Amino acid sequence: MSRITDAWEAERLAYQQRYANACAKIKESQENEKEFYQGKSVGAMLEMSYVLIVIFGLSCKQVEELERNKGFTDADFN
């Protein structure tokens, strides 16, 4: 059972990193208003946050922590 939980945690951390990278790209692309307002990047980010909440069980607060901590929740540091 430990191998399963280890794999789950590894996938959660990898997905959190992808989410943080997507957030960083969106912040950079805000300068390019055309891409930002088309919603392509924003829609992907919202879908990723949904997966983090529904599938991996993170709270909305933890998703905000990911953006602030570059892919890690405060609990991941402990």
Biopython code that builds the backbone (N, CA, C, O; Angstrom):
import numpy as np
from Bio.PDB.StructureBuilder import StructureBuilder

atoms = [
    (1, "MET", "N", (0.814, -1.188, 0.000)),
    (1, "MET", "CA", (0.000, 0.000, 0.000)),
    (1, "MET", "C", (0.859, 1.254, 0.000)),
    (1, "MET", "O", (0.451, 2.284, -0.536)),
    (2, "SER", "N", (2.032, 1.180, 0.588)),
    (2, "SER", "CA", (2.918, 2.330, 0.653)),
    (2, "SER", "C", (3.368, 2.772, -0.741)),
    (2, "SER", "O", (3.519, 3.968, -0.991)),
    (3, "ARG", "N", (3.579, 1.832, -1.636)),
    (3, "ARG", "CA", (3.991, 2.173, -2.999)),
    (3, "ARG", "C", (2.891, 2.952, -3.703)),
    (3, "ARG", "O", (3.172, 3.852, -4.496)),
    (4, "ILE", "N", (1.651, 2.613, -3.419)),
    (4, "ILE", "CA", (0.521, 3.323, -4.035)),
    (4, "ILE", "C", (0.448, 4.755, -3.512)),
    (4, "ILE", "O", (0.286, 5.694, -4.292)),
    (5, "THR", "N", (0.566, 4.924, -2.209)),
    (5, "THR", "CA", (0.499, 6.273, -1.646)),
    (5, "THR", "C", (1.716, 7.099, -2.061)),
    (5, "THR", "O", (1.598, 8.306, -2.274)),
    (6, "ASP", "N", (2.876, 6.468, -2.176)),
    (6, "ASP", "CA", (4.061, 7.178, -2.647)),
    (6, "ASP", "C", (3.863, 7.662, -4.089)),
    (6, "ASP", "O", (4.218, 8.793, -4.421)),
    (7, "ALA", "N", (3.303, 6.814, -4.929)),
    (7, "ALA", "CA", (3.036, 7.198, -6.315)),
    (7, "ALA", "C", (1.997, 8.318, -6.383)),
    (7, "ALA", "O", (2.134, 9.243, -7.184)),
    (8, "TRP", "N", (0.962, 8.239, -5.547)),
    (8, "TRP", "CA", (-0.075, 9.275, -5.497)),
    (8, "TRP", "C", (0.532, 10.618, -5.102)),
    (8, "TRP", "O", (0.241, 11.641, -5.722)),
    (9, "GLU", "N", (1.377, 10.615, -4.070)),
    (9, "GLU", "CA", (2.018, 11.858, -3.616)),
    (9, "GLU", "C", (2.950, 12.415, -4.686)),
    (9, "GLU", "O", (3.014, 13.629, -4.882)),
    (10, "ALA", "N", (3.661, 11.553, -5.369)),
    (10, "ALA", "CA", (4.563, 12.005, -6.435)),
    (10, "ALA", "C", (3.770, 12.659, -7.570)),
    (10, "ALA", "O", (4.176, 13.692, -8.102)),
    (11, "GLU", "N", (2.651, 12.058, -7.933)),
    (11, "GLU", "CA", (1.813, 12.631, -8.990)),
    (11, "GLU", "C", (1.186, 13.947, -8.551)),
    (11, "GLU", "O", (1.064, 14.878, -9.348)),
    (12, "ARG", "N", (0.789, 14.024, -7.286)),
    (12, "ARG", "CA", (0.217, 15.273, -6.767)),
    (12, "ARG", "C", (1.250, 16.388, -6.844)),
    (12, "ARG", "O", (0.945, 17.490, -7.299)),
    (13, "LEU", "N", (2.463, 16.108, -6.403)),
    (13, "LEU", "CA", (3.519, 17.116, -6.445)),
    (13, "LEU", "C", (3.846, 17.534, -7.877)),
    (13, "LEU", "O", (4.064, 18.716, -8.146)),
    (14, "ALA", "N", (3.880, 16.573, -8.790)),
    (14, "ALA", "CA", (4.154, 16.888, -10.195)),
    (14, "ALA", "C", (3.036, 17.754, -10.783)),
    (14, "ALA", "O", (3.302, 18.686, -11.542)),
    (15, "TYR", "N", (1.802, 17.447, -10.435)),
    (15, "TYR", "CA", (0.670, 18.226, -10.948)),
    (15, "TYR", "C", (0.684, 19.633, -10.351)),
    (15, "TYR", "O", (0.360, 20.603, -11.036)),
    (16, "GLN", "N", (1.055, 19.742, -9.090)),
    (16, "GLN", "CA", (1.162, 21.046, -8.453)),
    (16, "GLN", "C", (2.213, 21.896, -9.168)),
    (16, "GLN", "O", (2.019, 23.097, -9.358)),
    (17, "GLN", "N", (3.317, 21.279, -9.561)),
    (17, "GLN", "CA", (4.363, 22.006, -10.281)),
    (17, "GLN", "C", (3.861, 22.483, -11.643)),
    (17, "GLN", "O", (4.140, 23.610, -12.051)),
    (18, "ARG", "N", (3.119, 21.621, -12.348)),
    (18, "ARG", "CA", (2.554, 22.026, -13.640)),
    (18, "ARG", "C", (1.607, 23.204, -13.462)),
    (18, "ARG", "O", (1.605, 24.133, -14.270)),
    (19, "TYR", "N", (0.803, 23.163, -12.402)),
    (19, "TYR", "CA", (-0.132, 24.257, -12.126)),
    (19, "TYR", "C", (0.632, 25.551, -11.854)),
    (19, "TYR", "O", (0.277, 26.598, -12.396)),
    (20, "ALA", "N", (1.656, 25.497, -11.037)),
    (20, "ALA", "CA", (2.439, 26.690, -10.715)),
    (20, "ALA", "C", (3.108, 27.262, -11.969)),
    (20, "ALA", "O", (3.162, 28.478, -12.150)),
    (21, "ASN", "N", (3.612, 26.384, -12.827)),
    (21, "ASN", "CA", (4.214, 26.850, -14.078)),
    (21, "ASN", "C", (3.189, 27.509, -14.978)),
    (21, "ASN", "O", (3.487, 28.517, -15.619)),
    (22, "ALA", "N", (1.978, 26.956, -15.037)),
    (22, "ALA", "CA", (0.903, 27.555, -15.838)),
    (22, "ALA", "C", (0.536, 28.928, -15.288)),
    (22, "ALA", "O", (0.298, 29.858, -16.058)),
    (23, "CYS", "N", (0.489, 29.063, -13.983)),
    (23, "CYS", "CA", (0.176, 30.358, -13.364)),
    (23, "CYS", "C", (1.242, 31.387, -13.704)),
    (23, "CYS", "O", (0.929, 32.541, -13.994)),
    (24, "ALA", "N", (2.494, 30.970, -13.669)),
    (24, "ALA", "CA", (3.592, 31.887, -13.989)),
    (24, "ALA", "C", (3.502, 32.343, -15.441)),
    (24, "ALA", "O", (3.725, 33.516, -15.740)),
    (25, "LYS", "N", (3.175, 31.420, -16.343)),
    (25, "LYS", "CA", (3.034, 31.784, -17.755)),
    (25, "LYS", "C", (1.881, 32.757, -17.959)),
    (25, "LYS", "O", (1.983, 33.681, -18.766)),
    (26, "ILE", "N", (0.794, 32.557, -17.237)),
    (26, "ILE", "CA", (-0.353, 33.455, -17.368)),
    (26, "ILE", "C", (0.008, 34.847, -16.884)),
    (26, "ILE", "O", (-0.364, 35.839, -17.510)),
    (27, "LYS", "N", (0.726, 34.928, -15.781)),
    (27, "LYS", "CA", (1.138, 36.240, -15.277)),
    (27, "LYS", "C", (2.041, 36.946, -16.277)),
    (27, "LYS", "O", (1.949, 38.161, -16.449)),
    (28, "GLU", "N", (2.908, 36.193, -16.933)),
    (28, "GLU", "CA", (3.775, 36.769, -17.956)),
    (28, "GLU", "C", (2.965, 37.212, -19.174)),
    (28, "GLU", "O", (3.249, 38.253, -19.767)),
    (29, "SER", "N", (1.973, 36.435, -19.538)),
    (29, "SER", "CA", (1.207, 36.742, -20.739)),
    (29, "SER", "C", (0.168, 37.832, -20.518)),
    (29, "SER", "O", (-0.473, 38.267, -21.474)),
    (30, "GLN", "N", (-0.013, 38.279, -19.295)),
    (30, "GLN", "CA", (-0.951, 39.370, -19.066)),
    (30, "GLN", "C", (-0.516, 40.621, -19.805)),
    (30, "GLN", "O", (-1.343, 41.479, -20.114)),
    (31, "GLU", "N", (0.763, 40.733, -20.089)),
    (31, "GLU", "CA", (1.247, 41.847, -20.874)),
    (31, "GLU", "C", (0.726, 41.764, -22.305)),
    (31, "GLU", "O", (0.511, 42.788, -22.954)),
    (32, "ASN", "N", (0.528, 40.557, -22.788)),
    (32, "ASN", "CA", (-0.036, 40.347, -24.117)),
    (32, "ASN", "C", (-1.547, 40.185, -23.953)),
    (32, "ASN", "O", (-2.040, 39.065, -23.822)),
    (33, "GLU", "N", (-2.273, 41.285, -23.958)),
    (33, "GLU", "CA", (-3.695, 41.273, -23.628)),
    (33, "GLU", "C", (-4.522, 40.381, -24.537)),
    (33, "GLU", "O", (-5.502, 39.786, -24.088)),
    (34, "LYS", "N", (-4.150, 40.277, -25.798)),
    (34, "LYS", "CA", (-4.933, 39.467, -26.724)),
    (34, "LYS", "C", (-4.973, 38.011, -26.273)),
    (34, "LYS", "O", (-6.045, 37.410, -26.214)),
    (35, "GLU", "N", (-3.819, 37.442, -25.956)),
    (35, "GLU", "CA", (-3.766, 36.045, -25.519)),
    (35, "GLU", "C", (-4.482, 35.874, -24.179)),
    (35, "GLU", "O", (-5.196, 34.893, -23.972)),
    (36, "PHE", "N", (-4.288, 36.831, -23.275)),
    (36, "PHE", "CA", (-4.885, 36.725, -21.945)),
    (36, "PHE", "C", (-6.401, 36.745, -22.016)),
    (36, "PHE", "O", (-7.057, 35.927, -21.371)),
    (37, "TYR", "N", (-6.961, 37.651, -22.779)),
    (37, "TYR", "CA", (-8.413, 37.784, -22.809)),
    (37, "TYR", "C", (-9.096, 36.728, -23.665)),
    (37, "TYR", "O", (-10.309, 36.550, -23.559)),
    (38, "GLN", "N", (-8.360, 36.033, -24.500)),
    (38, "GLN", "CA", (-8.977, 34.929, -25.233)),
    (38, "GLN", "C", (-9.316, 33.790, -24.293)),
    (38, "GLN", "O", (-10.163, 32.953, -24.607)),
    (39, "GLY", "N", (-8.674, 33.753, -23.163)),
    (39, "GLY", "CA", (-9.015, 32.787, -22.131)),
    (39, "GLY", "C", (-8.444, 31.406, -22.298)),
    (39, "GLY", "O", (-8.768, 30.516, -21.511)),
    (40, "LYS", "N", (-7.613, 31.189, -23.281)),
    (40, "LYS", "CA", (-7.055, 29.848, -23.489)),
    (40, "LYS", "C", (-6.222, 29.416, -22.292)),
    (40, "LYS", "O", (-6.417, 28.325, -21.756)),
    (41, "SER", "N", (-5.305, 30.260, -21.877)),
    (41, "SER", "CA", (-4.434, 29.923, -20.757)),
    (41, "SER", "C", (-5.204, 29.911, -19.446)),
    (41, "SER", "O", (-4.992, 29.044, -18.599)),
    (42, "VAL", "N", (-6.093, 30.876, -19.286)),
    (42, "VAL", "CA", (-6.865, 30.972, -18.047)),
    (42, "VAL", "C", (-7.771, 29.754, -17.889)),
    (42, "VAL", "O", (-7.909, 29.233, -16.782)),
    (43, "GLY", "N", (-8.381, 29.298, -18.961)),
    (43, "GLY", "CA", (-9.240, 28.122, -18.909)),
    (43, "GLY", "C", (-8.468, 26.877, -18.492)),
    (43, "GLY", "O", (-8.968, 26.058, -17.722)),
    (44, "ALA", "N", (-7.250, 26.737, -19.002)),
    (44, "ALA", "CA", (-6.414, 25.593, -18.625)),
    (44, "ALA", "C", (-6.053, 25.662, -17.147)),
    (44, "ALA", "O", (-6.061, 24.644, -16.454)),
    (45, "MET", "N", (-5.738, 26.858, -16.665)),
    (45, "MET", "CA", (-5.391, 27.012, -15.257)),
    (45, "MET", "C", (-6.583, 26.679, -14.367)),
    (45, "MET", "O", (-6.422, 26.017, -13.342)),
    (46, "LEU", "N", (-7.762, 27.126, -14.743)),
    (46, "LEU", "CA", (-8.955, 26.840, -13.951)),
    (46, "LEU", "C", (-9.246, 25.337, -13.924)),
    (46, "LEU", "O", (-9.641, 24.792, -12.894)),
    (47, "GLU", "N", (-9.048, 24.682, -15.055)),
    (47, "GLU", "CA", (-9.249, 23.232, -15.102)),
    (47, "GLU", "C", (-8.247, 22.518, -14.204)),
    (47, "GLU", "O", (-8.598, 21.562, -13.513)),
    (48, "MET", "N", (-7.017, 22.976, -14.213)),
    (48, "MET", "CA", (-5.993, 22.364, -13.369)),
    (48, "MET", "C", (-6.300, 22.576, -11.891)),
    (48, "MET", "O", (-6.086, 21.674, -11.081)),
    (49, "SER", "N", (-6.799, 23.758, -11.529)),
    (49, "SER", "CA", (-7.137, 23.991, -10.120)),
    (49, "SER", "C", (-8.310, 23.109, -9.703)),
    (49, "SER", "O", (-8.371, 22.657, -8.560)),
    (50, "TYR", "N", (-9.237, 22.862, -10.619)),
    (50, "TYR", "CA", (-10.357, 21.961, -10.345)),
    (50, "TYR", "C", (-9.845, 20.550, -10.042)),
    (50, "TYR", "O", (-10.314, 19.905, -9.104)),
    (51, "VAL", "N", (-8.895, 20.079, -10.829)),
    (51, "VAL", "CA", (-8.320, 18.744, -10.610)),
    (51, "VAL", "C", (-7.618, 18.696, -9.260)),
    (51, "VAL", "O", (-7.750, 17.715, -8.528)),
    (52, "LEU", "N", (-6.881, 19.736, -8.927)),
    (52, "LEU", "CA", (-6.192, 19.762, -7.636)),
    (52, "LEU", "C", (-7.179, 19.688, -6.475)),
    (52, "LEU", "O", (-6.904, 19.034, -5.469)),
    (53, "ILE", "N", (-8.313, 20.347, -6.608)),
    (53, "ILE", "CA", (-9.303, 20.364, -5.533)),
    (53, "ILE", "C", (-10.100, 19.062, -5.487)),
    (53, "ILE", "O", (-10.222, 18.446, -4.428)),
    (54, "VAL", "N", (-10.639, 18.646, -6.622)),
    (54, "VAL", "CA", (-11.551, 17.501, -6.644)),
    (54, "VAL", "C", (-10.810, 16.156, -6.598)),
    (54, "VAL", "O", (-11.221, 15.249, -5.873)),
    (55, "ILE", "N", (-9.756, 16.027, -7.345)),
    (55, "ILE", "CA", (-9.060, 14.743, -7.427)),
    (55, "ILE", "C", (-8.039, 14.579, -6.293)),
    (55, "ILE", "O", (-8.012, 13.553, -5.613)),
    (56, "PHE", "N", (-7.206, 15.598, -6.103)),
    (56, "PHE", "CA", (-6.136, 15.475, -5.117)),
    (56, "PHE", "C", (-6.533, 15.971, -3.737)),
    (56, "PHE", "O", (-5.767, 15.794, -2.790)),
    (57, "GLY", "N", (-7.698, 16.582, -3.587)),
    (57, "GLY", "CA", (-8.218, 16.944, -2.274)),
    (57, "GLY", "C", (-7.636, 18.200, -1.654)),
    (57, "GLY", "O", (-7.720, 18.376, -0.439)),
    (58, "LEU", "N", (-7.049, 19.077, -2.455)),
    (58, "LEU", "CA", (-6.540, 20.322, -1.910)),
    (58, "LEU", "C", (-7.695, 21.286, -1.654)),
    (58, "LEU", "O", (-8.748, 21.180, -2.283)),
    (59, "SER", "N", (-7.497, 22.211, -0.743)),
    (59, "SER", "CA", (-8.486, 23.246, -0.490)),
    (59, "SER", "C", (-8.186, 24.441, -1.398)),
    (59, "SER", "O", (-7.121, 24.515, -2.010)),
    (60, "CYS", "N", (-9.126, 25.362, -1.475)),
    (60, "CYS", "CA", (-8.907, 26.582, -2.267)),
    (60, "CYS", "C", (-7.716, 27.360, -1.724)),
    (60, "CYS", "O", (-6.940, 27.934, -2.487)),
    (61, "LYS", "N", (-7.577, 27.376, -0.410)),
    (61, "LYS", "CA", (-6.450, 28.070, 0.219)),
    (61, "LYS", "C", (-5.130, 27.431, -0.203)),
    (61, "LYS", "O", (-4.158, 28.134, -0.480)),
    (62, "GLN", "N", (-5.094, 26.109, -0.253)),
    (62, "GLN", "CA", (-3.866, 25.419, -0.650)),
    (62, "GLN", "C", (-3.517, 25.699, -2.109)),
    (62, "GLN", "O", (-2.340, 25.790, -2.460)),
    (63, "VAL", "N", (-4.532, 25.836, -2.956)),
    (63, "VAL", "CA", (-4.273, 26.170, -4.356)),
    (63, "VAL", "C", (-3.645, 27.560, -4.441)),
    (63, "VAL", "O", (-2.740, 27.782, -5.246)),
    (64, "GLU", "N", (-4.111, 28.485, -3.629)),
    (64, "GLU", "CA", (-3.496, 29.813, -3.587)),
    (64, "GLU", "C", (-2.058, 29.733, -3.086)),
    (64, "GLU", "O", (-1.191, 30.476, -3.546)),
    (65, "GLU", "N", (-1.810, 28.832, -2.146)),
    (65, "GLU", "CA", (-0.451, 28.639, -1.638)),
    (65, "GLU", "C", (0.477, 28.149, -2.747)),
    (65, "GLU", "O", (1.650, 28.520, -2.782)),
    (66, "LEU", "N", (-0.038, 27.322, -3.646)),
    (66, "LEU", "CA", (0.764, 26.815, -4.754)),
    (66, "LEU", "C", (1.281, 27.960, -5.613)),
    (66, "LEU", "O", (2.438, 27.967, -6.034)),
    (67, "GLU", "N", (0.409, 28.923, -5.863)),
    (67, "GLU", "CA", (0.806, 30.069, -6.675)),
    (67, "GLU", "C", (1.871, 30.890, -5.954)),
    (67, "GLU", "O", (2.819, 31.365, -6.580)),
    (68, "ARG", "N", (1.722, 31.053, -4.675)),
    (68, "ARG", "CA", (2.656, 31.857, -3.883)),
    (68, "ARG", "C", (3.980, 31.129, -3.665)),
    (68, "ARG", "O", (5.042, 31.751, -3.699)),
    (69, "ASN", "N", (3.926, 29.802, -3.438)),
    (69, "ASN", "CA", (5.119, 29.012, -3.093)),
    (69, "ASN", "C", (5.726, 28.261, -4.273)),
    (69, "ASN", "O", (6.521, 27.341, -4.082)),
    (70, "LYS", "N", (5.361, 28.642, -5.467)),
    (70, "LYS", "CA", (5.927, 28.037, -6.685)),
    (70, "LYS", "C", (5.729, 26.528, -6.748)),
    (70, "LYS", "O", (6.666, 25.787, -7.045)),
    (71, "GLY", "N", (4.511, 26.075, -6.469)),
    (71, "GLY", "CA", (4.185, 24.668, -6.649)),
    (71, "GLY", "C", (4.107, 23.832, -5.400)),
    (71, "GLY", "O", (3.892, 22.623, -5.485)),
    (72, "PHE", "N", (4.276, 24.441, -4.233)),
    (72, "PHE", "CA", (4.210, 23.701, -2.987)),
    (72, "PHE", "C", (3.209, 24.351, -2.040)),
    (72, "PHE", "O", (3.087, 25.575, -1.990)),
    (73, "THR", "N", (2.502, 23.522, -1.295)),
    (73, "THR", "CA", (1.643, 24.043, -0.235)),
    (73, "THR", "C", (2.509, 24.274, 1.001)),
    (73, "THR", "O", (3.638, 23.790, 1.077)),
    (74, "ASP", "N", (1.974, 25.010, 1.958)),
    (74, "ASP", "CA", (2.710, 25.215, 3.198)),
    (74, "ASP", "C", (2.965, 23.881, 3.899)),
    (74, "ASP", "O", (4.009, 23.697, 4.525)),
    (75, "ALA", "N", (2.011, 22.951, 3.795)),
    (75, "ALA", "CA", (2.155, 21.633, 4.426)),
    (75, "ALA", "C", (3.282, 20.811, 3.766)),
    (75, "ALA", "O", (3.896, 19.974, 4.427)),
    (76, "ASP", "N", (3.554, 21.039, 2.493)),
    (76, "ASP", "CA", (4.625, 20.305, 1.813)),
    (76, "ASP", "C", (5.987, 20.671, 2.380)),
    (76, "ASP", "O", (6.918, 19.868, 2.308)),
    (77, "PHE", "N", (6.122, 21.861, 2.938)),
    (77, "PHE", "CA", (7.402, 22.280, 3.515)),
    (77, "PHE", "C", (7.646, 21.651, 4.884)),
    (77, "PHE", "O", (8.786, 21.587, 5.345)),
    (78, "ASN", "N", (6.587, 21.190, 5.529)),
    (78, "ASN", "CA", (6.739, 20.621, 6.884)),
    (78, "ASN", "C", (7.115, 19.184, 6.846)),
    (78, "ASN", "O", (7.280, 18.562, 7.895)),
]
sb = StructureBuilder()
sb.init_structure("model")
sb.init_model(0)
sb.init_chain("A")
sb.init_seg("    ")
for serial, (resi, resn, name, xyz) in enumerate(atoms, 1):
    if name == "N":
        sb.init_residue(resn, " ", resi, " ")
    sb.init_atom(name, np.array(xyz, "f"), 0.0, 1.0, " ", f" {name:<3s}", serial, name[0])
structure = sb.get_structure()
